[in-house]
Amino acid sequence: MGNFQKAEAKFQDWRSKLIQRLQAEKLLSARDIEVLLRPPRSEHVTNLSVSYLSFPVWLAKYDHKMTRGLEVNLNSYRAQKNKHMEDVRKQLE
C-alpha cells in the first residue's frame, strides 16, 4: 500500500468517526448531516455548477484535531461555504 492509499484509508477512518460523533451529539438532523457530507451544487450559469468542500474535507484541512469544538467548526464551515458560494456567483456575473 502506497502513501496515498494509507492517507486515504486514514482519512476514511477519521471521516467515519466524525459522522458517528455528529450522529451521537444530535446537533443535526440526518438530512443536515447528509448535506454536510455531500454539499448541494447550484447551477448559476448554464452547464456550470458551484459547490464547496464537504464538511469532513474542510475539517481535515482547518481543524482536524477539533480544538475549537464541533459546534464552532460547524458554524465556521457554514459561514465560509456561504461566503465562497456568494463570491463565486459574483465573479460569474
N, C-alpha and C positions, 0 to 999 in steps of 0.2 A: 504494500500500500504506500503510495507516494505522499508527499507532504500535503498536497491539495486535498486528497481524499481523507487524510487524517483530520485536517482542519474542517472539512465539510462534515465529517462524522461528529466531531466535537461540537460544531455549531448546531447540528440537528438535535443532539442530545440536550444542549443548553436550551434550544427553542422549545423542545417538548416539556422541559421542566418549567419554563416560563409560562407556557399555556396552562399547565396544571396549576400553577400559582394563581394565574388570572382567574381560573375557574374556582379555585378554593376560596379566594378572597371575596368573590362575588361582588366586585366593584362594577362589573359589566355584565350585560346580558350575553347569552350565547351568540346572538346576532352581532352585537358590538365587537365581540372577540373575533368573529369571522371577518369583520370589516378591517380590524387591525392586522389580520394575517394576510388578507387579500384586498388592499385598498381599491376602491372602485376607480375606474377610469372614466374621464369625461371627454367627450368629443367636442372640442372647442372650435376646431376648424375641420372641415370635411376631410376624412381619412387621417386625422391626426389626433391621437389620444394623449391626454395629460394625466399623469399619475404621480405617485410618490412612493418612497420606500415603505416596505411593510414595517410594522412596529418591531418585530424581533430583529430585523436587519438594522433599523435605526438605533435600537437599544444596544445592540452589539457594538455599534460604532461609537456612540456617545456616552454610554454608562453601563457597560457590560457587567460591572460588579454591583450595580444598582445602589450606589452610595447615596443617591438622592431620594430613594423610595419610589415605590411603584406608582402611586398616585401623582407625584410630582412629574415623573417621567411621562406618564400618560398625558398630562396637561401640556407638557413641553412638546411632545410629539405632535399633538393635535394643532398647537399653535404654529409650529414650524411647517407642518404639512399644509395648513390653510394659507400661510404666507407664501410658500412655494407655488401652490396652485394659482394663487392670485397674481403673483409676479410673472409666471409663465403666460397666463392669459393676457396680461397687459402687454407683454412683449410680442405676443402673436397678433395683437390688434395693431 
